[in-house]
């Protein structure tokens, strides 16, 4: 299982903070992993919107082509371990937000990138 991380895609969790409302697509890495495991493309080749961000560095996405919400797309690291990057940014109408009191890391150990909204 040799999966490489793309440098051409703007990855959610590596290049931008995941946020609800962000338009995304599946990365090459995600599609390769799904093919290796014999699973189909839940996006049907289209885009989706992040509907929920979890503190364990995963996001739930509603895909536009199927109108279904799929859960648990990996986007970064958790507890110091590198995870996969399964989502690439298509558009982010809100842009990057600076840390504020409500989204700043409370433990000081792992930087919080997921807005708890």
N, C-alpha and C positions, 0 to 999 in steps of 0.2 A: 504494500500500500504506500505508494510514493506520490504524495500530493504536494504541489508547490503553491506558494502564496503569490498571487499576481501583483505585479508592480504597476500595471497599467490601469487597474480599477481603483476607485476611491472607496476604501473599505470602511464599513461601519464598525466602530470600535478601535480601529487603528488610525484612520485619517480624520474621522469625525465622531463626535459624541452621538450615540443613538438617542433619538427623541421620537415621541409620538407624533405622527403626522408626516414623517419623513418618507419620501417616495424612494423605493429600493427595488433591486432585482437580485436574483441569485447569482453568486459569484461562480467563476470557472471552477474553483475548488469545490464548492457545494455540488455543482452538477457532476463533477468527476466522482465524488464520493457516493452520490446517489446511484450513478451508473455502476460503480463497483459493487454496490449492495443490491443491485437489481430493482431499484425503486424508481418510479417515474418522477417527472418534473412537476411539482405541485403548482408552479406558476404558469404552466402551459406556455412558456416562452415570453411571458409578459412581465409587467411590473406590479408592485403592491405597495401598501402603505403600512408603516409600523403602527399597531394599535395598542401595544403595551410593551414596556421595558421592564425587565426583572433585575433584581440586584445580583443574580448569579451570572450576569453577562450574557443573557439570552433575550431575544425579542420575539413577540408574536406579530405575525404579518397577515393582513387580509389581501389576498391576490385579486387583482382587478378582473382577470379573465374568468375566474371561477367563482368569485364572490364568497370564498371560503377563508376562514381564519385558520392558519396553521401555527402551532406553538413551538417554542424552543429553538429558534435559530441562533447558533453560536455567533458571538461577535466580540472576541477578544480573549482576555485572560481572567482567571478566577483563582484566588488564593495562591497567587504566584506562579500558577501553571499556565503555559501558553495553550490556548484553545484555537479552534478553527475560526475563520472569518467567512461566514456564509452569506453575508449581505453586502451589496455594493450600493453606494448612494447614486441616485438618479437626480433628485432635486431635494433641496431643503429650504423651504420658503422662509423659515425663521432664522436661519444662519446659526453660527456658533454663539452660545451664550456663555458669558464669563461666570465663574463660580460665585454663587451667592450663599447666604446662610442656609437656605433650604436645600440646596443640592451639594453642598460641600461635604467631603468625607468626614464622618464623625469619629472614626477610629484612628485615622492617621496612618493606617497600614496599607490599604488598597485604595488608590484614587477612585472616587466614584464618578463614573461616566454616564450612568443611567439616571434620568430624572425620575423621581418617585412620584409620579403624577397619577 
